[in-house]
Amino acid sequence: QVQLVESGGGLVQTGGSLKLSCAASGILFELYTMGWYRQAPGKQREFVATITRGGVTNYADSVKGRFTISRDNAKNTVNLQMNSLKPEDTAVYYCNAPRIGQIGNYWGQGTQVTVSS
């Protein structure tokens, strides 16, 4: 059974930092591209960042230079360091892993990030 479990969300002031973590189980973690997405109230879920199994990263323009995605294959975790947070970063953040050899994605349950102005 595949599980992606996010942690680290919370309430922070504008300009502050948070680190999100996602612990994966039930998959050969080192083979998977891992990602973070977010969904604000009334909006569609949107891409935030991904990291390939080789460590190549990709970011949404809105978070470039402020967020850093990383992975620890020994611990089966993917992290998202978020700095210089803005109120528009407020959303539920979801961990993602596209299925290998199948259509679809694995998703975590999400963790709430709220940035106060």
C-alpha positions in Angstrom: 0.0 0.0 0.0 1.5 3.3 -1.1 1.4 6.1 1.4 2.7 9.7 1.2 2.4 11.5 4.5 3.1 15.3 4.6 4.1 17.2 7.7 5.5 20.6 8.7 2.6 22.9 7.7 1.4 25.7 10.0 0.9 29.4 10.4 3.7 31.8 9.7 4.0 35.6 9.2 4.9 37.2 5.8 8.7 36.8 5.2 8.9 33.7 7.4 10.0 30.2 6.6 8.6 26.7 6.8 9.9 23.3 5.9 7.5 20.7 4.6 8.4 17.0 4.6 6.8 14.0 2.9 7.5 10.5 4.0 6.9 7.8 1.4 6.2 4.1 1.9 5.1 1.3 -0.3 7.2 2.4 -3.3 10.8 2.1 -4.4 11.3 5.7 -3.6 14.7 6.2 -5.3 13.0 5.4 -8.7 10.4 8.1 -8.4 10.2 11.7 -9.4 8.7 13.4 -6.4 6.8 16.7 -6.4 4.9 19.3 -4.4 1.6 20.9 -5.5 -0.7 23.3 -3.7 -4.3 24.3 -3.8 -5.6 27.6 -2.4 -9.3 28.0 -1.5 -11.4 28.4 -4.6 -8.5 27.6 -7.0 -7.2 24.7 -8.9 -4.4 22.6 -7.6 -1.1 23.9 -9.1 2.4 22.7 -9.6 5.1 24.0 -7.1 8.2 21.9 -7.6 9.6 18.5 -8.6 12.8 16.6 -8.2 13.7 13.7 -10.4 15.4 10.5 -9.2 18.6 12.0 -10.4 18.2 15.2 -8.4 17.1 17.5 -11.2 14.8 20.1 -9.9 12.1 22.2 -11.5 10.1 25.1 -9.9 7.0 27.1 -10.7 8.0 30.7 -11.5 6.1 32.0 -8.5 8.4 30.2 -6.1 11.7 30.3 -7.8 14.5 31.6 -5.6 12.3 31.2 -2.5 11.5 27.5 -2.3 14.0 24.6 -2.4 13.0 21.0 -3.0 15.3 18.2 -1.9 15.2 14.4 -1.3 16.8 11.9 1.0 16.6 8.5 -0.6 18.0 6.8 2.6 15.0 8.1 4.5 12.4 8.0 1.7 11.6 11.6 2.2 11.2 14.7 0.0 11.3 18.1 1.6 10.3 21.6 0.6 12.1 24.5 2.2 10.0 27.6 1.9 11.6 31.0 2.6 10.3 34.6 2.2 6.8 33.4 2.4 4.0 35.6 1.1 0.2 35.6 1.8 -0.4 34.2 -1.7 1.6 31.1 -0.7 -1.3 30.2 1.6 -2.7 26.8 0.5 -2.9 23.1 1.2 0.4 21.6 0.0 0.3 18.1 -1.4 3.1 15.6 -2.0 3.0 13.8 -5.3 4.6 10.9 -7.1 3.6 10.1 -10.7 3.1 6.3 -11.1 5.7 4.5 -13.0 4.4 2.4 -15.9 0.8 3.4 -15.1 -1.4 6.4 -15.6 -2.1 8.5 -12.6 -0.4 9.8 -9.5 0.0 9.0 -5.8 -1.0 11.9 -3.6 -0.6 12.6 0.1 -3.4 14.0 2.3 -2.1 17.5 2.3 -0.8 19.9 4.9 -2.1 23.4 5.5 0.3 26.4 5.1 -1.1 29.8 6.1 0.9 33.0 5.7 -0.5 36.0 7.6 0.1 39.5 6.3 
